Amino acid sequence: MTTQTPGSTTRPTILIVEDDANLRTGLRDNLRDEGYDVTDAPSAKEAAPHLASRAFDLLILDVMLPGEDGYSFCRRLRAEGVKSMVLMLTARSLEDDLVRGFEAGAQDYLTKPYRLRELLARVQALVRRAGTAPPQVVTFGAFTLDLGRRAVLRADGSEVDLTRTEFDLLAFLLRHRDRALPRGEILDAVWGRDVVVDPRTVDNFVSNLKKKLGWTSTSGFTIHTLRGVGYRMEVLSGGPS
């Protein structure tokens, strides 16, 4: 694992490490709905490759993980130089448990069952402490994508009617514009690693996006099909605002 400092990206980056698949999926989906770039793993062992390959602004760690527990994992990450904010989740509420979490290097501690609004408020506070800018408004061609409102607006202010998945796909393509994105990577980011989807589903959604955006060669942006690979979005006019 490499020493890392949280990155500054368009969307705050979060890694969830939670062994309960239902809790992990629900938390991941809610955070994505709030505009965060979320990765998840069921254990410390499976989280390690993600931490080795990129920096995260916030780690959400369950204490009772299989194998290496959350306390030990957090201590090890701090010893290895990982600077991410850490929010620990646990069913334990004794003072000694809270102190143990803070001593391991966590910045915050939330007991289960937690209220979603409280968790989201704590997440927001921690990513601000990490120095991450809130989700940005991005313009591309004659359109504006507002990550906070989860809305895509035309120049006249009217809203483009996109499904949840279409919006997430467009946001992902814009966030990684000018990069060749394999279909598998798009599927993992937009549909989730736990969802089995035909890779060609991406093609159908990209086609629908172009139709709903009324794309033409003069639109100021393009979504290139990379034969045998996936897609690359280019913005010829517009950008972060």
Secondary structure as GFF3:
##gff-version 3
##sequence-region A 1 241
A	DSSP	beta_strand	13	17	.	.	.	ID=ss1
A	DSSP	alpha_helix	21	33	.	.	.	ID=ss2
A	DSSP	beta_strand	37	41	.	.	.	ID=ss3
A	DSSP	alpha_helix	44	53	.	.	.	ID=ss4
A	DSSP	beta_strand	58	62	.	.	.	ID=ss5
A	DSSP	alpha_helix	70	79	.	.	.	ID=ss6
A	DSSP	beta_strand	85	90	.	.	.	ID=ss7
A	DSSP	alpha_helix	95	104	.	.	.	ID=ss8
A	DSSP	beta_strand	108	111	.	.	.	ID=ss9
A	DSSP	alpha_helix	116	129	.	.	.	ID=ss10
A	DSSP	beta_strand	137	140	.	.	.	ID=ss11
A	DSSP	beta_strand	143	146	.	.	.	ID=ss12
A	DSSP	beta_strand	151	153	.	.	.	ID=ss13
A	DSSP	alpha_helix	164	175	.	.	.	ID=ss14
A	DSSP	beta_strand	181	182	.	.	.	ID=ss15
A	DSSP	alpha_helix	183	190	.	.	.	ID=ss16
A	DSSP	alpha_helix	201	212	.	.	.	ID=ss17
A	DSSP	beta_strand	221	226	.	.	.	ID=ss18
A	DSSP	beta_strand	230	235	.	.	.	ID=ss19
###
